[in-house]
Amino acid sequence: MTTARDDGDHASAPVETPDQRYRKLLEHSPDAICVHQMGRVVYVNAAAVRWMRATSAEQLVGQMITQFVHADSVPPMLNRISALREPGDVSEPSEAVMLRFDATTLDVEAVSVLSTWNDVPAFQVIFRDLTAQKAAQSAVRYQAALVDHVSDAIIATTATGVVTSWNPAAECIYGRAAERVLHQPVSEAVGAELDPRKIIAAGGTVSATHYTPRGEALAIRVSAASMDDGFVLLCSDQTALRRAERHFEAVVATLDEAVLVLSHTGRILSTNPEAERMLGPLPDGAAGYGDLVGRWMSLRDTVVYDDAGHPLEPGARPVLHTLETGAPYEGEMFARERTDGTGRWLSVNARRLNPDEGERSAVLVCFRDITATRSAAERLVHEATHDSLTGLPNRAHLVATAKRLRAEGSLAALFFIDLDDLKSVNDSLGHDAGDAVITAAAQRIRAAVRRDDVVCRLAGDEFVVLLVGSARHAERHDLTQRIARVFVEPIAVAGGSVKIGASVGAVEVRPDDERDAATLLREADRAMYAAKATGRRTVVQSAKP
């Protein structure tokens, strides 16, 4: 210990104790240092405060050291310090994971020293940050594993093109073991000419055909980079991909379904012959497979309807809606050309090709002309619900329509019509003549009622009229009289003419009427028979409920 000189004019300078000098050294150490007694922290230096992302030493001092050590690192730490017996004993360096105040972790190497603090035994721990070291080790391991385990061939050569490194993937792709190609020209190793300088001059990447020892062709994508003492080649086997592409191109080309791939802006990226055929020549004369590629999909000359026949606004059209929102569409629509008025039913499927790309994803559009199928289905439905002789709705259609109108409250009245004297026509002139009379009667009844009223052939010579909407008593009476008068004129059949009449039973339906459709039909039927009983060719109104 030294003292300041006393010359009589100056006071003695303060003397720095060894303990103070020791603490100053700890405080200015670049390594994080912690002192703990009985597991409780009594001192940390400035470096430790920074490393632990604390705001001050007070956040750590007084806390148990295990609070800042990962649970997996605690047992090794306790074993390490338990082996220290005498002051000055130093533990072997060991790794630990520290828990920092910002919820992150820090990999460290720790060395513990048995010492004293304020004359009481304590453990001094010096920490060294392993972050950079571990990152470097990880990078080295990753690079080594990458070379050995990637699916692409990684080949190193000298400046003259002699193979110096040939990874396992290269052995697998080319069917040549490393010991057979090392120190050989790379062109012999890949079965084709390969000049790294030419590849670099061409931009660094080329597509080439290489060959296995058995002469099998390989579609290879080659990337080349220069090194101080040679070149590194990355050879990616595209053979399976090219084969799959050709396979799917052939499949798509032969589909009877039109296929388009659109960019997110609506530009056509690819198409197949069926799409080309269905879309037809463009106004500027483009035609033929592939001529649509690069153009924008336009529906300006097309009016689009949904499957219920309602026109769709541009933003609601399936393809445009998918382009704008990404919402998939699967359904049917009717497209009519403005130019010539032609139209057809299409089954359309539109969806994003790569949903992970979000709004920049391309859109796959598939569509098929189903006009013939739709027409056939509509024809079958029509045949199932309409009478083949007269074309009028049949009994099934009548029952369904009457129930619907009754439920809607739009059925005003129901007329049950039975032709008189049809049997005598069948007996005297034959059933063909009877069919002609039924057909003519159907046409006359249809012409006598209003446009929205429904005329059905129930069976044989029986017809039913459903009055739709409002119809006052006078209007109903007028309609029944008009129906009766349509039979005044004779009907021409079999080279001659016949005169028949009709018996009509009428039922009024009021808004508060509780009778269902079946009940109304039965009461109209009874009223019709009452009309026949009075002498035929007359109308009987059913009694009100």
C-alpha positions as CSV (number, residue, x, y, z in Angstrom):
1,M,0.0,0.0,0.0
2,T,1.3,3.5,-0.9
3,T,0.7,6.9,0.7
4,A,0.8,10.4,-0.6
5,R,3.8,12.7,0.2
6,D,3.1,15.3,2.9
7,D,4.8,18.5,2.0
8,G,2.9,20.6,4.4
9,D,0.8,22.4,1.8
10,H,-1.4,19.6,0.5
11,A,-3.7,17.1,2.3
12,S,-2.9,13.4,1.9
13,A,-4.6,11.7,-1.2
14,P,-7.2,9.0,-0.4
15,V,-5.7,5.5,-0.4
16,E,-7.3,2.8,-2.6
17,T,-7.7,-0.5,-0.9
18,P,-7.0,-3.9,-2.6
19,D,-10.7,-4.7,-2.3
20,Q,-11.6,-1.4,-4.1
21,R,-9.1,-2.1,-6.8
22,Y,-10.5,-5.6,-7.3
23,R,-14.0,-4.3,-7.6
24,K,-12.9,-1.7,-10.1
25,L,-11.3,-4.4,-12.2
26,L,-14.6,-6.4,-12.1
27,E,-16.7,-3.4,-13.0
28,H,-14.6,-2.6,-16.1
29,S,-14.2,-6.2,-17.3
30,P,-15.7,-6.9,-20.8
31,D,-16.9,-10.3,-19.5
32,A,-20.1,-10.6,-17.5
33,I,-19.3,-11.3,-13.9
34,C,-21.7,-12.3,-11.1
35,V,-21.0,-13.1,-7.5
36,H,-23.5,-15.1,-5.5
37,Q,-23.6,-16.4,-1.9
38,M,-25.8,-19.3,-0.9
39,G,-27.3,-19.0,-4.3
40,R,-28.3,-15.3,-3.9
41,V,-26.8,-12.7,-6.2
42,V,-24.7,-10.1,-4.2
43,Y,-22.9,-8.4,-7.1
44,V,-23.1,-8.0,-10.9
45,N,-20.8,-5.9,-13.1
46,A,-22.0,-3.5,-15.9
47,A,-21.3,-6.1,-18.6
48,A,-23.7,-8.5,-16.8
49,V,-26.4,-5.9,-16.6
50,R,-26.1,-5.3,-20.3
51,W,-26.1,-9.0,-21.2
52,M,-29.1,-9.7,-19.1
53,R,-31.0,-6.7,-20.7
54,A,-31.6,-5.2,-17.3
55,T,-31.9,-1.5,-16.6
56,S,-29.7,-1.6,-13.4
57,A,-27.8,-3.9,-11.1
58,E,-30.6,-3.6,-8.6
59,Q,-32.8,-5.8,-10.8
60,L,-30.5,-8.8,-10.2
61,V,-28.8,-8.2,-6.8
62,G,-30.8,-9.9,-4.1
63,Q,-32.4,-12.5,-6.4
64,M,-31.7,-16.2,-6.6
65,I,-29.3,-16.9,-9.4
66,T,-31.4,-19.8,-10.5
67,Q,-34.1,-17.3,-11.5
68,F,-31.9,-16.3,-14.4
69,V,-30.7,-19.7,-15.5
70,H,-32.7,-22.0,-17.8
71,A,-34.1,-25.1,-15.9
72,D,-32.1,-27.5,-18.1
73,S,-28.8,-25.6,-17.1
74,V,-29.4,-25.6,-13.3
75,P,-28.4,-29.2,-12.5
76,P,-25.0,-28.9,-14.3
77,M,-24.4,-25.6,-12.6
78,L,-25.0,-27.0,-9.2
79,N,-22.8,-30.0,-9.9
80,R,-20.1,-27.7,-11.1
81,I,-19.9,-25.5,-8.0
82,S,-20.4,-28.4,-5.6
83,A,-17.0,-29.7,-6.7
84,L,-15.2,-26.5,-5.6
85,R,-13.7,-27.1,-2.1
86,E,-11.0,-24.6,-1.4
87,P,-10.8,-20.8,-2.1
88,G,-9.3,-20.3,-5.5
89,D,-10.7,-23.6,-7.0
90,V,-11.9,-23.1,-10.6
91,S,-14.5,-25.1,-12.4
92,E,-14.1,-26.5,-15.9
93,P,-15.8,-24.2,-18.5
94,S,-19.4,-25.4,-19.2
95,E,-22.3,-24.2,-21.3
96,A,-25.5,-22.7,-19.9
97,V,-28.6,-20.9,-21.1
98,M,-29.4,-17.6,-19.4
99,L,-32.9,-16.1,-19.2
100,R,-32.9,-12.4,-19.9
101,F,-35.3,-9.7,-18.8
102,D,-36.6,-9.2,-22.4
103,A,-37.8,-12.9,-22.5
104,T,-34.9,-13.9,-24.8
105,T,-32.2,-16.4,-24.0
106,L,-28.4,-16.2,-24.2
107,D,-26.0,-19.1,-24.7
108,V,-22.9,-18.6,-22.5
109,E,-19.9,-20.5,-21.3
110,A,-19.5,-20.2,-17.5
111,V,-16.5,-20.6,-15.2
112,S,-17.1,-20.6,-11.4
113,V,-14.4,-19.7,-8.9
114,L,-14.7,-20.3,-5.1
115,S,-13.8,-17.0,-3.5
116,T,-14.9,-14.6,-0.8
117,W,-17.0,-11.5,-0.8
118,N,-16.9,-9.2,2.2
119,D,-15.0,-11.9,4.0
120,V,-17.8,-14.4,3.4
121,P,-17.3,-17.5,1.0
122,A,-18.9,-16.8,-2.3
123,F,-18.9,-18.0,-5.9
124,Q,-17.7,-15.7,-8.7
125,V,-19.0,-16.7,-12.1
126,I,-17.5,-15.4,-15.3
127,F,-19.7,-15.7,-18.4
128,R,-18.6,-15.6,-22.0
129,D,-21.1,-15.0,-24.8
130,L,-21.3,-18.0,-27.2
131,T,-23.8,-16.5,-29.6
132,A,-21.3,-15.8,-32.4
133,Q,-19.5,-19.0,-31.9
134,K,-22.6,-21.1,-32.0
135,A,-23.8,-19.3,-35.1
136,A,-20.6,-20.0,-36.8
137,Q,-20.6,-23.7,-35.8
138,S,-24.2,-24.0,-36.9
139,A,-23.4,-22.4,-40.2
140,V,-20.5,-24.8,-40.8
141,R,-22.6,-27.8,-39.8
142,Y,-25.5,-26.6,-42.0
143,Q,-23.2,-26.1,-45.0
144,A,-21.7,-29.6,-44.5
145,A,-25.1,-31.2,-44.2
146,L,-26.4,-29.2,-47.2
147,V,-23.7,-30.5,-49.4
148,D,-24.2,-34.1,-48.2
149,H,-28.0,-34.2,-48.0
150,V,-29.4,-31.8,-50.6
151,S,-31.1,-33.4,-53.6
152,D,-29.1,-31.4,-56.1
153,A,-25.7,-32.4,-57.3
154,I,-22.9,-30.2,-56.0
155,I,-19.7,-30.5,-58.0
156,A,-16.4,-28.7,-57.4
157,T,-13.8,-28.5,-60.2
158,T,-10.4,-27.0,-60.7
159,A,-9.9,-24.1,-63.0
160,T,-9.3,-26.6,-65.9
161,G,-12.6,-28.5,-65.2
162,V,-11.3,-31.5,-63.2
163,V,-13.6,-32.8,-60.6
164,T,-12.4,-32.3,-57.0
165,S,-15.7,-32.9,-55.1
166,W,-18.7,-35.0,-56.0
167,N,-21.5,-35.1,-53.3
168,P,-23.9,-38.1,-52.7
169,A,-26.7,-36.4,-54.7
170,A,-24.4,-36.3,-57.7
171,E,-23.7,-40.1,-57.3
172,C,-27.5,-40.7,-57.3
173,I,-28.4,-38.4,-60.2
174,Y,-25.6,-39.5,-62.6
175,G,-25.2,-43.1,-61.4
176,R,-21.5,-42.6,-61.0
177,A,-19.6,-43.1,-57.7
178,A,-17.4,-40.4,-56.4
179,E,-14.2,-42.5,-56.5
180,R,-14.8,-43.0,-60.3
181,V,-15.2,-39.4,-61.2
182,L,-12.8,-37.6,-58.9
183,H,-9.8,-36.2,-60.8
184,Q,-11.6,-36.8,-64.1
185,P,-12.9,-34.0,-66.5
186,V,-16.3,-32.8,-65.5
187,S,-17.7,-33.4,-69.0
188,E,-16.9,-37.1,-68.7
189,A,-18.5,-37.2,-65.2
190,V,-21.8,-35.8,-66.5
191,G,-21.8,-37.5,-69.8
192,A,-22.0,-34.3,-71.9
193,E,-20.0,-31.2,-72.6
194,L,-19.9,-28.8,-69.6
195,D,-17.8,-25.7,-69.6
196,P,-18.2,-23.6,-66.4
197,R,-16.8,-20.5,-68.1
198,K,-19.5,-20.6,-70.8
199,I,-22.2,-21.1,-68.3
200,I,-21.1,-18.0,-66.3
201,A,-20.8,-16.0,-69.5
202,A,-24.4,-17.0,-70.3
203,G,-25.7,-15.6,-67.0
204,G,-24.7,-18.3,-64.6
205,T,-27.6,-20.8,-65.3
206,V,-28.4,-23.0,-68.3
207,S,-30.6,-26.0,-69.1
208,A,-28.8,-28.9,-70.6
209,T,-29.1,-32.6,-71.3
210,H,-26.6,-34.9,-69.5
211,Y,-26.4,-38.7,-69.7
212,T,-26.0,-41.6,-67.3
213,P,-23.5,-44.4,-68.0
214,R,-26.4,-46.3,-69.5
215,G,-27.1,-43.5,-72.0
216,E,-30.3,-42.3,-70.2
217,A,-31.0,-38.6,-70.9
218,L,-31.2,-36.3,-67.9
219,A,-32.8,-32.8,-68.1
220,I,-30.4,-30.8,-65.9
221,R,-30.5,-27.2,-64.8
222,V,-26.9,-26.1,-64.2
223,S,-25.7,-23.1,-62.2
224,A,-22.0,-22.2,-62.1
225,A,-20.0,-19.9,-59.8
226,S,-16.3,-19.3,-59.9
227,M,-14.0,-19.7,-56.9
228,D,-10.4,-18.7,-56.3
229,D,-9.1,-22.1,-57.4
230,G,-11.9,-23.3,-59.7
231,F,-15.6,-23.6,-60.0
232,V,-18.7,-24.9,-58.1
233,L,-21.5,-26.4,-60.1
234,L,-25.1,-26.9,-58.9
235,C,-26.9,-29.4,-61.1
236,S,-30.6,-29.9,-60.5
237,D,-32.3,-32.9,-62.0
238,Q,-35.4,-31.7,-63.8
239,T,-36.1,-35.0,-65.6
240,A,-39.1,-36.0,-63.6
241,L,-40.4,-32.4,-63.6
242,R,-40.1,-32.2,-67.4
243,R,-41.7,-35.6,-67.8
244,A,-44.6,-34.5,-65.5
245,E,-45.0,-31.2,-67.4
246,R,-45.2,-33.0,-70.8
247,H,-47.6,-35.5,-69.3
248,F,-49.9,-32.9,-67.9
249,E,-49.6,-30.7,-71.0
250,A,-50.8,-33.7,-73.0
251,V,-53.7,-34.3,-70.6
252,V,-54.8,-30.7,-70.5
253,A,-54.5,-30.4,-74.3
254,T,-56.9,-33.4,-74.8
255,L,-59.5,-32.4,-72.2
256,D,-63.0,-31.6,-73.5
257,E,-63.1,-28.9,-70.8
258,A,-61.7,-25.4,-71.5
259,V,-58.8,-24.5,-69.2
260,L,-57.3,-21.0,-68.7
261,V,-54.7,-19.7,-66.3
262,L,-55.0,-16.0,-65.7
263,S,-52.6,-13.7,-63.9
264,H,-53.9,-11.6,-61.0
265,T,-54.4,-8.8,-63.5
266,G,-56.5,-10.9,-65.8
267,R,-53.8,-11.6,-68.4
268,I,-54.0,-15.1,-70.0
269,L,-50.9,-17.1,-69.0
270,S,-51.9,-20.4,-70.5
271,T,-54.7,-22.1,-72.3
272,N,-55.7,-25.4,-74.0
273,P,-57.2,-26.1,-77.5
274,E,-60.7,-26.5,-76.1
275,A,-60.6,-23.0,-74.6
276,E,-59.3,-21.7,-77.9
277,R,-62.2,-23.4,-79.7
278,M,-64.9,-22.2,-77.3
279,L,-63.6,-18.6,-77.1
280,G,-63.3,-18.4,-80.9
281,P,-61.3,-15.9,-82.9
282,L,-60.7,-12.6,-81.2
283,P,-61.7,-9.3,-82.9
284,D,-58.1,-8.7,-83.9
285,G,-57.9,-12.0,-85.7
286,A,-56.1,-14.1,-83.1
287,A,-56.9,-17.7,-83.5
288,G,-55.3,-21.0,-83.0
289,Y,-53.8,-22.8,-80.0
290,G,-51.8,-20.4,-77.8
291,D,-52.7,-17.2,-79.6
292,L,-54.7,-16.1,-76.5
293,V,-51.6,-16.3,-74.3
294,G,-50.4,-12.9,-73.2
295,R,-53.8,-11.2,-73.8
296,W,-56.3,-9.9,-71.2
297,M,-59.4,-11.9,-70.6
298,S,-62.3,-9.6,-71.6
299,L,-66.1,-10.1,-71.0
300,R,-67.1,-6.8,-72.3
301,D,-68.9,-8.3,-75.3
302,T,-70.7,-10.9,-73.2
303,V,-73.8,-10.6,-71.1
304,V,-73.7,-13.1,-68.2
305,Y,-76.7,-14.5,-66.4
306,D,-76.9,-16.7,-63.3
307,D,-78.6,-20.1,-63.3
308,A,-81.9,-18.4,-62.4
309,G,-81.7,-16.2,-65.5
310,H,-80.8,-12.9,-63.8
311,P,-78.1,-10.8,-65.4
312,L,-74.9,-10.4,-63.4
313,E,-73.2,-7.1,-62.9
314,P,-69.5,-7.1,-64.0
315,G,-68.2,-7.3,-60.4
316,A,-70.4,-10.3,-59.6
317,R,-69.3,-12.3,-62.6
318,P,-67.7,-15.5,-61.4
319,V,-64.2,-15.1,-63.0
320,L,-63.9,-11.4,-62.3
321,H,-65.1,-11.9,-58.7
322,T,-62.5,-14.6,-58.1
323,L,-59.8,-12.3,-59.6
324,E,-60.8,-9.5,-57.3
325,T,-61.6,-11.3,-54.1
326,G,-60.1,-14.7,-54.3
327,A,-63.4,-16.3,-53.5
328,P,-63.7,-19.6,-55.4
329,Y,-66.7,-20.2,-57.7
330,E,-68.3,-23.4,-58.9
331,G,-71.6,-23.3,-60.7
332,E,-73.5,-22.7,-63.9
333,M,-74.1,-19.5,-65.8
334,F,-75.5,-18.4,-69.2
335,A,-73.3,-16.3,-71.5
336,R,-74.8,-14.4,-74.4
337,E,-72.8,-12.6,-77.0
338,R,-73.7,-9.0,-77.7
339,T,-72.5,-9.2,-81.3
340,D,-74.6,-12.0,-82.7
341,G,-77.0,-12.8,-79.8
342,T,-75.8,-16.4,-79.5
343,G,-75.7,-17.9,-76.1
344,R,-74.8,-21.0,-74.2
345,W,-74.9,-22.5,-70.8
346,L,-71.4,-23.0,-69.1
347,S,-70.4,-25.0,-66.1
348,V,-67.6,-22.8,-64.5
349,N,-65.0,-23.5,-61.9
350,A,-62.7,-20.6,-60.9
351,R,-60.2,-20.6,-58.0
352,R,-56.8,-19.2,-57.0
353,L,-54.0,-21.4,-58.3
354,N,-51.7,-20.6,-55.4
355,P,-53.8,-19.3,-52.4
356,D,-50.6,-18.7,-50.3
357,E,-49.7,-15.9,-52.7
358,G,-52.9,-14.0,-51.8
359,E,-54.2,-11.4,-54.2
360,R,-51.2,-11.9,-56.5
361,S,-52.0,-15.5,-57.1
362,A,-52.9,-16.7,-60.6
363,V,-56.4,-17.9,-61.1
364,L,-57.3,-21.3,-62.7
365,V,-60.5,-21.2,-64.7
366,C,-62.2,-24.3,-66.1
367,F,-65.4,-24.2,-68.1
368,R,-67.5,-26.6,-70.1
369,D,-70.3,-26.0,-72.6
370,I,-73.4,-27.7,-71.0
371,T,-76.0,-26.2,-73.3
372,A,-77.0,-29.6,-74.8
373,T,-77.1,-31.2,-71.4
374,R,-79.0,-28.4,-69.9
375,S,-81.5,-28.4,-72.7
376,A,-82.0,-32.1,-72.4
377,A,-82.6,-31.8,-68.7
378,E,-85.0,-29.0,-69.2
379,R,-86.8,-31.0,-71.9
380,L,-87.1,-34.0,-69.5
381,V,-88.5,-31.7,-66.8
382,H,-90.9,-30.3,-69.2
383,E,-92.0,-33.7,-70.4
384,A,-92.5,-34.9,-66.8
385,T,-94.7,-31.9,-66.0
386,H,-96.5,-31.3,-69.3
387,D,-99.1,-33.1,-71.3
388,S,-97.6,-34.6,-74.5
389,L,-100.8,-34.0,-76.6
390,T,-101.6,-30.5,-75.7
391,G,-98.4,-29.1,-74.3
392,L,-100.3,-27.9,-71.3
393,P,-99.1,-28.5,-67.7
394,N,-100.2,-31.9,-66.5
395,R,-101.7,-33.1,-63.2
396,A,-98.4,-33.2,-61.4
397,H,-97.7,-29.6,-62.4
398,L,-101.2,-28.6,-61.5
399,V,-101.0,-30.0,-58.0
400,A,-97.6,-28.4,-57.3
401,T,-98.6,-25.0,-58.8
402,A,-101.9,-24.9,-57.0
403,K,-100.2,-25.6,-53.6
404,R,-97.6,-22.9,-54.3
405,L,-100.2,-20.3,-55.4
406,R,-102.4,-21.2,-52.4
407,A,-99.4,-20.7,-50.0
408,E,-98.5,-17.4,-51.6
409,G,-102.1,-16.2,-51.4
410,S,-102.2,-15.5,-55.1
411,L,-104.9,-18.0,-56.2
412,A,-108.1,-16.2,-56.9
413,A,-110.3,-19.0,-58.3
414,L,-110.2,-22.5,-59.8
415,F,-112.3,-23.7,-62.8
416,F,-112.8,-27.4,-63.5
417,I,-113.8,-27.9,-67.2
418,D,-115.1,-31.1,-68.7
419,L,-115.8,-31.4,-72.4
420,D,-119.3,-32.6,-73.3
421,D,-119.9,-35.2,-76.0
422,L,-116.3,-36.2,-76.6
423,K,-117.2,-39.9,-76.3
424,S,-119.5,-39.6,-79.3
425,V,-116.6,-38.1,-81.3
426,N,-114.3,-41.0,-80.4
427,D,-117.0,-43.6,-81.1
428,S,-118.0,-42.1,-84.5
429,L,-114.7,-40.7,-85.8
430,G,-112.0,-42.4,-83.9
431,H,-109.6,-41.5,-81.2
432,D,-107.4,-39.5,-83.5
433,A,-110.4,-37.2,-84.1
434,G,-110.9,-37.1,-80.3
435,D,-107.3,-36.1,-79.8
436,A,-107.7,-33.3,-82.4
437,V,-110.8,-32.0,-80.5
438,I,-108.8,-32.1,-77.1
439,T,-105.9,-30.2,-78.7
440,A,-108.2,-27.5,-80.2
441,A,-110.1,-27.2,-76.9
442,A,-106.8,-26.7,-75.1
443,Q,-105.8,-23.9,-77.5
444,R,-109.2,-22.2,-77.2
445,I,-109.2,-22.3,-73.4
446,R,-105.7,-21.0,-73.2
447,A,-106.7,-18.1,-75.5
448,A,-109.7,-17.3,-73.4
449,V,-108.0,-16.7,-70.1
450,R,-105.5,-14.1,-69.0
451,R,-101.7,-14.3,-69.6
452,D,-100.8,-15.1,-66.0
453,D,-103.5,-17.7,-65.5
454,V,-102.5,-21.3,-65.6
455,V,-104.3,-23.9,-67.8
456,C,-103.7,-27.6,-67.2
457,R,-104.9,-30.8,-68.7
458,L,-106.0,-32.9,-65.8
459,A,-106.8,-36.1,-67.6
460,G,-108.8,-37.3,-70.7
461,D,-111.2,-34.4,-71.6
462,E,-110.8,-32.6,-68.2
463,F,-109.0,-29.2,-67.9
464,V,-108.4,-27.0,-64.9
465,V,-107.8,-23.2,-64.9
466,L,-106.1,-21.5,-62.0
467,L,-106.8,-17.8,-61.9
468,V,-103.7,-16.0,-60.6
469,G,-103.8,-12.7,-58.9
470,S,-106.9,-10.5,-58.2
471,A,-110.2,-11.4,-59.9
472,R,-113.4,-9.7,-58.8
473,H,-116.8,-11.5,-59.1
474,A,-117.6,-9.8,-62.4
475,E,-114.2,-10.7,-63.9
476,R,-114.6,-14.3,-62.8
477,H,-118.0,-14.5,-64.3
478,D,-116.8,-13.0,-67.5
479,L,-113.9,-15.5,-67.7
480,T,-116.3,-18.5,-67.2
481,Q,-118.6,-17.1,-69.9
482,R,-115.7,-16.7,-72.3
483,I,-114.6,-20.2,-71.7
484,A,-118.1,-21.5,-72.4
485,R,-118.3,-19.4,-75.6
486,V,-115.0,-20.8,-77.1
487,F,-117.0,-24.0,-78.0
488,V,-119.7,-22.2,-79.9
489,E,-117.7,-22.5,-83.1
490,P,-117.4,-26.0,-84.5
491,I,-114.0,-27.8,-84.4
492,A,-112.7,-29.0,-87.8
493,V,-111.7,-32.7,-87.6
494,A,-111.4,-35.6,-90.0
495,G,-112.3,-33.6,-93.0
496,G,-115.4,-32.3,-91.3
497,S,-116.4,-30.5,-88.2
498,V,-117.9,-31.3,-84.8
499,K,-119.6,-29.2,-82.2
500,I,-119.1,-29.8,-78.6
501,G,-119.6,-27.9,-75.3
502,A,-118.2,-27.9,-71.8
503,S,-119.4,-28.1,-68.3
504,V,-117.6,-25.8,-65.8
505,G,-117.4,-25.9,-62.1
506,A,-116.0,-22.7,-60.5
507,V,-114.6,-22.2,-57.0
508,E,-113.9,-18.7,-55.6
509,V,-110.8,-18.4,-53.3
510,R,-110.8,-15.5,-50.8
511,P,-107.7,-14.2,-48.9
512,D,-109.0,-15.7,-45.7
513,D,-110.0,-19.0,-47.2
514,E,-108.6,-21.9,-45.2
515,R,-109.2,-24.6,-47.8
516,D,-106.1,-26.2,-49.2
517,A,-105.4,-26.9,-52.9
518,A,-106.7,-30.5,-52.8
519,T,-110.0,-29.4,-51.2
520,L,-110.5,-26.6,-53.7
521,L,-109.9,-29.1,-56.6
522,R,-112.5,-31.6,-55.2
523,E,-115.1,-28.9,-54.7
524,A,-114.5,-27.6,-58.3
525,D,-114.9,-31.2,-59.5
526,R,-118.2,-31.5,-57.7
527,A,-119.4,-28.2,-59.1
528,M,-118.6,-29.4,-62.6
529,Y,-120.6,-32.6,-62.1
530,A,-123.5,-30.4,-60.8
531,A,-123.2,-28.5,-64.1
532,K,-123.5,-31.7,-66.1
533,A,-126.5,-32.7,-64.1
534,T,-128.3,-29.5,-65.0
535,G,-128.1,-30.3,-68.7
536,R,-124.4,-29.7,-69.6
537,R,-122.9,-26.7,-71.4
538,T,-123.3,-24.6,-68.3
539,V,-121.4,-23.2,-65.4
540,V,-122.0,-24.0,-61.7
541,Q,-120.4,-21.8,-59.0
542,S,-119.5,-23.8,-55.9
543,A,-121.1,-22.7,-52.7
544,K,-119.0,-20.5,-50.5
545,P,-117.4,-22.1,-47.5
